[in-house]
Amino acid sequence: MELFTGLGLMTGPAIGGVLFKVGGFKIPFITIGSVLVLAAFIVYWILPNESEYSKEENHSDKDGGNKDEEVGSISSILRIPGVFMISITIVVTGMVLSFLDPTLTNHLDDITNNTITSEKVGLFFLAMPLVYTILAPFFGYLTDKKIDGRKAIIFGHLFVFLGYFFLGPSPLVKSYIKSSLWLTALSLCVSGIGVAPLFVPGLADMTKSVQYAGLPDTIGTKGILSGIYSGCFSIGAVIGPTVGGFLTDHMSFDWASTIFAFLVLFEGLVLIIFTVWERNSKWVKKKGNLKDKLVAEDSETKPLLENCG
């Protein structure tokens, strides 16, 4: 799923730039709208009916499954410290991928004195998702088989910091390093290297935190985790361009990317401190008590929610 997300992020700007040159501003939107309508019909015919899911659930119950063990509350999952921290990381990842949407084109225009073409701008937008798409399966394999996913996430923070710090480049080093297209392209690629380990292990890490907390490893729990994962990324995708545009308007692109670089670095340091605390604490050993507490709190809130309709 992450691979195909990267493919979409990678091809979108490049194709959009070509369509813009061929048919003007409206053509890219008409094209993507038509593709989405076609995809909706395809999905309608491919996805199984709800009755198929019901059969699977009934079969699971007959085999000894217990629906009462499913955790039906998003809040109960988010109260698990590891899930909450990685959720913040996913928000930051969404910001990383969308921060440049309203600002990068103007930065490229400033560097080239408004001589850069829309196709070349699309290629610059292609750089970060391209590197991310290539590395996503690699980091997926590493975090599944070789290394701890949390370490990979921390590693990703460092590369994203370096990429955004030199993207402008930062005014803190601008007396030594000047703005150029090659530096911008290199910084975007470095950021792409960081996004892959930042994003790919997130869902698996949250799943481990849920298991440590003693909550059941059921399809219901995984569905909630997936919703939290996607929702946090979408929140970041909204915050990213908003913050990027605001900082660029009130300061400059160089300072905006620098401030965001240090924001990512700060979040990475907080994650390091949390990880050390988590692995030295005994809360994961009290998973039975934590599970009972969460379920009890859910049993108190569910009737209220039901009465509210």
Contacts in CASP RR format, 6 or more apart in sequence:
PFRMAT RR
TARGET T0000
AUTHOR 0000-0000-0000
METHOD contacts of the structure
MODEL  1
MELFTGLGLMTGPAIGGVLFKVGGFKIPFITIGSVLVLAAFIVYWILPNE
SEYSKEENHSDKDGGNKDEEVGSISSILRIPGVFMISITIVVTGMVLSFL
DPTLTNHLDDITNNTITSEKVGLFFLAMPLVYTILAPFFGYLTDKKIDGR
KAIIFGHLFVFLGYFFLGPSPLVKSYIKSSLWLTALSLCVSGIGVAPLFV
PGLADMTKSVQYAGLPDTIGTKGILSGIYSGCFSIGAVIGPTVGGFLTDH
MSFDWASTIFAFLVLFEGLVLIIFTVWERNSKWVKKKGNLKDKLVAEDSE
TKPLLENCG
2 136 0 8 1.000
2 140 0 8 1.000
2 199 0 8 1.000
2 200 0 8 1.000
3 133 0 8 1.000
3 136 0 8 1.000
3 137 0 8 1.000
6 129 0 8 1.000
6 132 0 8 1.000
6 133 0 8 1.000
6 136 0 8 1.000
7 129 0 8 1.000
7 133 0 8 1.000
8 129 0 8 1.000
9 97 0 8 1.000
9 128 0 8 1.000
9 129 0 8 1.000
9 132 0 8 1.000
9 133 0 8 1.000
10 126 0 8 1.000
10 129 0 8 1.000
10 130 0 8 1.000
10 132 0 8 1.000
10 133 0 8 1.000
11 126 0 8 1.000
12 125 0 8 1.000
13 121 0 8 1.000
13 122 0 8 1.000
13 123 0 8 1.000
13 125 0 8 1.000
13 126 0 8 1.000
14 119 0 8 1.000
14 122 0 8 1.000
14 123 0 8 1.000
14 125 0 8 1.000
14 126 0 8 1.000
15 28 0 8 1.000
16 28 0 8 1.000
16 122 0 8 1.000
17 28 0 8 1.000
17 118 0 8 1.000
17 119 0 8 1.000
17 121 0 8 1.000
17 122 0 8 1.000
18 119 0 8 1.000
19 27 0 8 1.000
19 28 0 8 1.000
19 31 0 8 1.000
20 27 0 8 1.000
20 28 0 8 1.000
20 118 0 8 1.000
21 117 0 8 1.000
21 118 0 8 1.000
21 119 0 8 1.000
57 67 0 8 1.000
61 67 0 8 1.000
69 216 0 8 1.000
69 218 0 8 1.000
70 216 0 8 1.000
70 218 0 8 1.000
70 219 0 8 1.000
70 220 0 8 1.000
70 221 0 8 1.000
71 77 0 8 1.000
71 215 0 8 1.000
71 216 0 8 1.000
71 218 0 8 1.000
71 220 0 8 1.000
71 221 0 8 1.000
71 224 0 8 1.000
71 294 0 8 1.000
71 295 0 8 1.000
71 298 0 8 1.000
72 220 0 8 1.000
72 224 0 8 1.000
72 298 0 8 1.000
73 224 0 8 1.000
73 294 0 8 1.000
73 298 0 8 1.000
73 301 0 8 1.000
73 302 0 8 1.000
74 224 0 8 1.000
74 227 0 8 1.000
74 228 0 8 1.000
75 301 0 8 1.000
76 215 0 8 1.000
76 294 0 8 1.000
76 295 0 8 1.000
76 297 0 8 1.000
76 298 0 8 1.000
77 83 0 8 1.000
77 210 0 8 1.000
77 215 0 8 1.000
77 221 0 8 1.000
77 224 0 8 1.000
77 225 0 8 1.000
77 228 0 8 1.000
78 84 0 8 1.000
78 87 0 8 1.000
78 228 0 8 1.000
79 294 0 8 1.000
80 209 0 8 1.000
80 210 0 8 1.000
80 213 0 8 1.000
80 215 0 8 1.000
80 290 0 8 1.000
81 209 0 8 1.000
81 274 0 8 1.000
81 278 0 8 1.000
81 283 0 8 1.000
82 205 0 8 1.000
82 206 0 8 1.000
82 209 0 8 1.000
82 274 0 8 1.000
82 278 0 8 1.000
83 206 0 8 1.000
83 209 0 8 1.000
83 210 0 8 1.000
83 225 0 8 1.000
83 228 0 8 1.000
85 270 0 8 1.000
85 271 0 8 1.000
85 274 0 8 1.000
86 153 0 8 1.000
86 202 0 8 1.000
86 205 0 8 1.000
86 206 0 8 1.000
86 209 0 8 1.000
87 206 0 8 1.000
87 228 0 8 1.000
87 229 0 8 1.000
87 232 0 8 1.000
88 232 0 8 1.000
88 267 0 8 1.000
89 153 0 8 1.000
89 198 0 8 1.000
89 202 0 8 1.000
89 267 0 8 1.000
89 268 0 8 1.000
89 271 0 8 1.000
90 199 0 8 1.000
90 202 0 8 1.000
90 229 0 8 1.000
90 232 0 8 1.000
90 233 0 8 1.000
90 236 0 8 1.000
91 232 0 8 1.000
91 233 0 8 1.000
91 235 0 8 1.000
91 236 0 8 1.000
91 239 0 8 1.000
92 198 0 8 1.000
92 236 0 8 1.000
92 263 0 8 1.000
92 264 0 8 1.000
92 267 0 8 1.000
93 195 0 8 1.000
93 198 0 8 1.000
93 199 0 8 1.000
93 233 0 8 1.000
93 236 0 8 1.000
94 233 0 8 1.000
94 235 0 8 1.000
94 236 0 8 1.000
94 237 0 8 1.000
94 239 0 8 1.000
94 240 0 8 1.000
95 236 0 8 1.000
95 237 0 8 1.000
95 239 0 8 1.000
95 240 0 8 1.000
95 243 0 8 1.000
95 260 0 8 1.000
96 160 0 8 1.000
96 164 0 8 1.000
96 191 0 8 1.000
96 195 0 8 1.000
96 198 0 8 1.000
96 264 0 8 1.000
97 128 0 8 1.000
97 129 0 8 1.000
97 195 0 8 1.000
97 237 0 8 1.000
98 236 0 8 1.000
98 237 0 8 1.000
98 238 0 8 1.000
98 240 0 8 1.000
98 241 0 8 1.000
99 164 0 8 1.000
99 240 0 8 1.000
99 241 0 8 1.000
99 243 0 8 1.000
99 244 0 8 1.000
99 257 0 8 1.000
99 260 0 8 1.000
100 125 0 8 1.000
100 128 0 8 1.000
100 244 0 8 1.000
101 240 0 8 1.000
101 241 0 8 1.000
102 241 0 8 1.000
102 244 0 8 1.000
102 245 0 8 1.000
102 248 0 8 1.000
103 244 0 8 1.000
103 245 0 8 1.000
103 248 0 8 1.000
103 253 0 8 1.000
103 256 0 8 1.000
104 121 0 8 1.000
104 124 0 8 1.000
104 125 0 8 1.000
105 121 0 8 1.000
106 248 0 8 1.000
106 253 0 8 1.000
107 168 0 8 1.000
107 184 0 8 1.000
107 253 0 8 1.000
108 116 0 8 1.000
108 120 0 8 1.000
108 121 0 8 1.000
108 124 0 8 1.000
108 181 0 8 1.000
108 184 0 8 1.000
109 116 0 8 1.000
110 179 0 8 1.000
110 253 0 8 1.000
111 179 0 8 1.000
111 180 0 8 1.000
111 181 0 8 1.000
111 184 0 8 1.000
112 181 0 8 1.000
116 181 0 8 1.000
124 184 0 8 1.000
124 185 0 8 1.000
124 188 0 8 1.000
127 185 0 8 1.000
127 188 0 8 1.000
127 189 0 8 1.000
127 192 0 8 1.000
128 188 0 8 1.000
128 189 0 8 1.000
128 191 0 8 1.000
128 192 0 8 1.000
128 195 0 8 1.000
129 192 0 8 1.000
131 188 0 8 1.000
131 189 0 8 1.000
131 192 0 8 1.000
131 193 0 8 1.000
131 195 0 8 1.000
131 196 0 8 1.000
132 192 0 8 1.000
132 194 0 8 1.000
132 195 0 8 1.000
132 196 0 8 1.000
132 199 0 8 1.000
135 192 0 8 1.000
135 193 0 8 1.000
135 196 0 8 1.000
135 197 0 8 1.000
136 196 0 8 1.000
136 199 0 8 1.000
136 200 0 8 1.000
138 196 0 8 1.000
139 152 0 8 1.000
139 196 0 8 1.000
139 197 0 8 1.000
139 200 0 8 1.000
139 201 0 8 1.000
140 200 0 8 1.000
140 201 0 8 1.000
142 152 0 8 1.000
143 149 0 8 1.000
143 152 0 8 1.000
143 197 0 8 1.000
143 200 0 8 1.000
143 201 0 8 1.000
143 204 0 8 1.000
144 204 0 8 1.000
149 197 0 8 1.000
149 201 0 8 1.000
149 202 0 8 1.000
149 204 0 8 1.000
149 205 0 8 1.000
150 201 0 8 1.000
150 205 0 8 1.000
150 271 0 8 1.000
150 275 0 8 1.000
152 197 0 8 1.000
152 200 0 8 1.000
152 201 0 8 1.000
153 197 0 8 1.000
153 198 0 8 1.000
153 201 0 8 1.000
153 202 0 8 1.000
153 205 0 8 1.000
153 271 0 8 1.000
154 268 0 8 1.000
154 271 0 8 1.000
154 272 0 8 1.000
154 275 0 8 1.000
155 194 0 8 1.000
155 197 0 8 1.000
156 193 0 8 1.000
156 194 0 8 1.000
156 195 0 8 1.000
156 196 0 8 1.000
156 197 0 8 1.000
156 198 0 8 1.000
157 194 0 8 1.000
157 198 0 8 1.000
157 264 0 8 1.000
157 265 0 8 1.000
157 267 0 8 1.000
157 268 0 8 1.000
157 271 0 8 1.000
158 194 0 8 1.000
158 265 0 8 1.000
159 190 0 8 1.000
159 191 0 8 1.000
159 192 0 8 1.000
159 193 0 8 1.000
159 194 0 8 1.000
159 197 0 8 1.000
160 191 0 8 1.000
160 192 0 8 1.000
160 194 0 8 1.000
160 195 0 8 1.000
160 198 0 8 1.000
160 261 0 8 1.000
160 264 0 8 1.000
161 261 0 8 1.000
161 262 0 8 1.000
161 264 0 8 1.000
161 265 0 8 1.000
162 187 0 8 1.000
162 190 0 8 1.000
162 261 0 8 1.000
163 187 0 8 1.000
163 188 0 8 1.000
163 190 0 8 1.000
163 191 0 8 1.000
163 261 0 8 1.000
164 187 0 8 1.000
164 191 0 8 1.000
164 257 0 8 1.000
164 258 0 8 1.000
164 260 0 8 1.000
164 261 0 8 1.000
164 264 0 8 1.000
165 173 0 8 1.000
165 257 0 8 1.000
165 258 0 8 1.000
165 261 0 8 1.000
165 262 0 8 1.000
166 173 0 8 1.000
166 177 0 8 1.000
166 183 0 8 1.000
166 186 0 8 1.000
166 187 0 8 1.000
166 190 0 8 1.000
167 183 0 8 1.000
167 184 0 8 1.000
167 187 0 8 1.000
167 188 0 8 1.000
167 191 0 8 1.000
167 257 0 8 1.000
167 261 0 8 1.000
168 174 0 8 1.000
168 179 0 8 1.000
168 183 0 8 1.000
168 184 0 8 1.000
168 187 0 8 1.000
168 253 0 8 1.000
168 254 0 8 1.000
168 257 0 8 1.000
168 258 0 8 1.000
169 177 0 8 1.000
169 178 0 8 1.000
169 179 0 8 1.000
169 183 0 8 1.000
169 187 0 8 1.000
169 254 0 8 1.000
170 254 0 8 1.000
170 255 0 8 1.000
170 257 0 8 1.000
170 258 0 8 1.000
170 261 0 8 1.000
171 252 0 8 1.000
171 254 0 8 1.000
171 255 0 8 1.000
171 258 0 8 1.000
172 258 0 8 1.000
174 254 0 8 1.000
177 183 0 8 1.000
179 254 0 8 1.000
202 229 0 8 1.000
203 225 0 8 1.000
203 226 0 8 1.000
203 229 0 8 1.000
206 225 0 8 1.000
206 228 0 8 1.000
206 229 0 8 1.000
207 217 0 8 1.000
207 222 0 8 1.000
207 225 0 8 1.000
210 217 0 8 1.000
210 221 0 8 1.000
210 225 0 8 1.000
211 217 0 8 1.000
212 284 0 8 1.000
212 287 0 8 1.000
213 284 0 8 1.000
213 287 0 8 1.000
213 290 0 8 1.000
213 291 0 8 1.000
213 294 0 8 1.000
214 287 0 8 1.000
214 288 0 8 1.000
214 290 0 8 1.000
214 291 0 8 1.000
215 221 0 8 1.000
215 291 0 8 1.000
215 294 0 8 1.000
243 260 0 8 1.000
244 256 0 8 1.000
244 260 0 8 1.000
245 256 0 8 1.000
247 255 0 8 1.000
247 256 0 8 1.000
247 259 0 8 1.000
247 260 0 8 1.000
248 256 0 8 1.000
251 259 0 8 1.000
278 284 0 8 1.000
283 290 0 8 1.000
END
